[in-house]
Amino acid sequence: MNITDLNRKDEAVIISLKTIDKKFMERLMDLGIYEEARITLLNKLAFDNLYLLEVDDIEICLRKEDALHIEVRK
């Protein structure tokens, strides 16, 4: 399951970032997105092409193509 499978207000734990480019993974980790981090999907925007997440009281918007590579579990 990845972020795009979540519904609005669902909470999940990130279990894998392995398929993400290393440089982009470092940027995500700087924002608090790392394995075992707890996230909440706040909303799906722009016809489900953008995903608004909350991580550690910070709101982050990811593109669908990036969200597809972040595996989570509820």
Backbone as numpy.savetxt, mean C-alpha at the origin, in Angstrom:
# Nx Ny Nz CAx CAy CAz Cx Cy Cz
-2.89 -11.75 -1.95 -3.75 -10.59 -1.95 -2.84 -9.36 -1.95
-3.24 -8.34 -2.69 -2.47 -7.09 -2.68 -3.39 -5.92 -2.32
-2.85 -4.73 -2.28 -3.61 -3.56 -1.85 -4.85 -3.35 -2.69
-4.78 -3.65 -3.97 -5.92 -3.41 -4.85 -7.11 -4.32 -4.52
-6.89 -5.38 -3.77 -7.97 -6.30 -3.38 -8.72 -5.83 -2.13
-8.18 -4.83 -1.44 -8.81 -4.34 -0.23 -10.02 -3.47 -0.56
-10.95 -3.41 0.37 -12.09 -2.51 0.27 -11.83 -1.29 1.14
-12.59 -0.26 0.92 -12.46 0.98 1.68 -12.59 0.70 3.18
-11.70 1.26 3.97 -11.62 1.14 5.44 -11.08 -0.21 5.91
-10.64 -1.08 5.00 -10.02 -2.35 5.39 -8.63 -2.07 5.98
-8.32 -2.82 7.03 -6.99 -2.77 7.61 -6.25 -4.04 7.21
-4.94 -3.91 6.99 -4.14 -5.06 6.57 -2.71 -4.87 7.04
-1.94 -5.96 6.91 -0.51 -5.95 7.24 0.25 -6.27 5.96
1.28 -5.50 5.68 2.10 -5.75 4.49 2.94 -6.99 4.75
2.88 -7.95 3.81 3.67 -9.16 3.99 4.83 -9.28 3.00
4.78 -8.52 1.89 5.87 -8.64 0.93 5.96 -7.42 0.02
7.19 -7.00 -0.24 7.50 -5.94 -1.21 8.52 -6.43 -2.23
8.65 -7.74 -2.35 9.74 -8.33 -3.13 9.74 -7.99 -4.61
8.59 -7.73 -5.21 8.54 -7.49 -6.65 8.70 -6.02 -7.01
9.01 -5.18 -6.03 9.17 -3.74 -6.27 10.64 -3.43 -6.53
10.88 -2.51 -7.43 12.22 -2.04 -7.73 12.90 -1.55 -6.45
14.17 -1.86 -6.28 14.88 -1.56 -5.04 14.86 -0.08 -4.70
15.07 0.77 -5.67 15.09 2.22 -5.41 13.73 2.72 -4.95
12.66 2.23 -5.60 11.32 2.63 -5.19 10.98 2.05 -3.82
11.45 0.85 -3.53 11.21 0.24 -2.22 11.83 1.09 -1.11
13.00 1.62 -1.36 13.65 2.49 -0.37 12.81 3.74 -0.12
12.22 4.30 -1.16 11.36 5.48 -1.00 10.12 5.12 -0.19
9.53 3.95 -0.46 8.36 3.52 0.30 8.71 3.32 1.77
9.86 2.73 2.03 10.27 2.49 3.40 10.48 3.81 4.15
10.96 4.84 3.46 11.10 6.15 4.08 9.74 6.71 4.50
8.68 6.31 3.81 7.32 6.76 4.11 6.60 5.86 5.11
7.25 4.79 5.54 6.65 3.90 6.53 6.00 2.67 5.94
6.19 2.44 4.65 5.64 1.24 4.01 6.75 0.20 3.93
6.64 -0.81 4.79 7.64 -1.87 4.87 6.93 -3.14 5.33
7.60 -4.27 5.23 7.00 -5.54 5.64 6.62 -5.48 7.12
5.44 -5.99 7.43 4.83 -6.02 8.77 4.23 -4.69 9.21
4.26 -3.67 8.34 3.59 -2.40 8.67 2.08 -2.58 8.54
1.32 -1.91 9.41 -0.14 -1.95 9.37 -0.62 -0.77 8.54
-1.50 -1.06 7.58 -2.05 -0.02 6.72 -3.57 -0.07 6.75
-4.18 1.04 6.38 -5.62 1.13 6.21 -5.87 1.75 4.84
-6.72 1.11 4.04 -7.11 1.68 2.76 -8.22 2.69 3.03
-7.92 3.96 2.83 -8.90 5.01 3.10 -9.87 5.20 1.94
-9.35 5.12 0.71 -10.22 5.35 -0.43 -9.54 4.90 -1.73
-10.36 4.62 -2.72 -9.89 4.36 -4.08 -10.33 5.55 -4.91
-9.39 6.15 -5.63 -9.65 7.38 -6.37 -9.39 7.20 -7.86
-9.88 8.13 -8.64 -9.62 8.18 -10.09 -9.93 6.85 -10.77
-11.16 6.40 -10.57 -11.61 5.14 -11.19 -10.74 3.95 -10.80
-10.41 3.88 -9.51 -9.60 2.80 -8.93 -8.16 2.76 -9.47
-7.64 3.89 -9.90 -6.25 3.95 -10.35 -5.31 4.54 -9.31
-5.87 5.11 -8.24 -5.08 5.64 -7.13 -5.64 5.07 -5.83
-4.74 4.76 -4.90 -5.14 4.16 -3.62 -4.60 5.03 -2.49
-5.51 5.58 -1.69 -5.15 6.41 -0.56 -5.03 5.53 0.68
-3.83 5.49 1.24 -3.53 4.62 2.39 -3.18 5.46 3.60
-3.41 4.88 4.77 -2.91 5.48 6.00 -1.92 4.51 6.63
-0.73 5.04 6.91 0.33 4.26 7.54 0.92 5.13 8.64
0.85 4.67 9.88 1.40 5.43 11.01 0.90 6.88 11.03
-0.40 7.07 10.87 -1.04 8.39 10.88 -0.60 9.30 9.74
-0.04 8.72 8.69 0.37 9.47 7.50 -0.45 8.95 6.33
-1.00 9.86 5.53 -1.76 9.47 4.35 -0.84 9.48 3.13
-0.90 8.39 2.37 -0.05 8.21 1.19 -0.93 7.75 0.04
-0.70 8.30 -1.13 -1.46 7.89 -2.31 -0.52 7.14 -3.25
-0.92 5.92 -3.63 -0.12 5.10 -4.54 -0.87 4.87 -5.84
-0.12 4.77 -6.92 -0.71 4.40 -8.21 -1.05 2.91 -8.20
-2.01 2.53 -8.99 -2.44 1.13 -9.05 -1.28 0.23 -9.43
-0.46 0.65 -10.38 0.65 -0.20 -10.83 1.65 -0.47 -9.70
1.78 0.45 -8.75 2.65 0.22 -7.60 1.93 -0.58 -6.52
0.65 -0.30 -6.30 -0.13 -1.01 -5.29 -0.25 -2.50 -5.61
-0.24 -2.85 -6.88 -0.33 -4.25 -7.29 0.85 -5.09 -6.79
1.98 -4.45 -6.52 3.19 -5.17 -6.10 3.33 -5.30 -4.59
2.39 -4.75 -3.84 2.48 -4.80 -2.38 1.51 -5.84 -1.86
2.04 -6.96 -1.40 1.19 -8.05 -0.89 0.82 -7.78 0.57
-0.45 -8.05 0.88 -0.96 -7.81 2.23 -1.80 -8.99 2.70
-2.08 -9.00 4.03 -3.04 -9.94 4.59 -3.90 -9.16 5.57
-5.17 -9.55 5.64 -6.10 -8.87 6.56 -5.92 -9.36 7.96
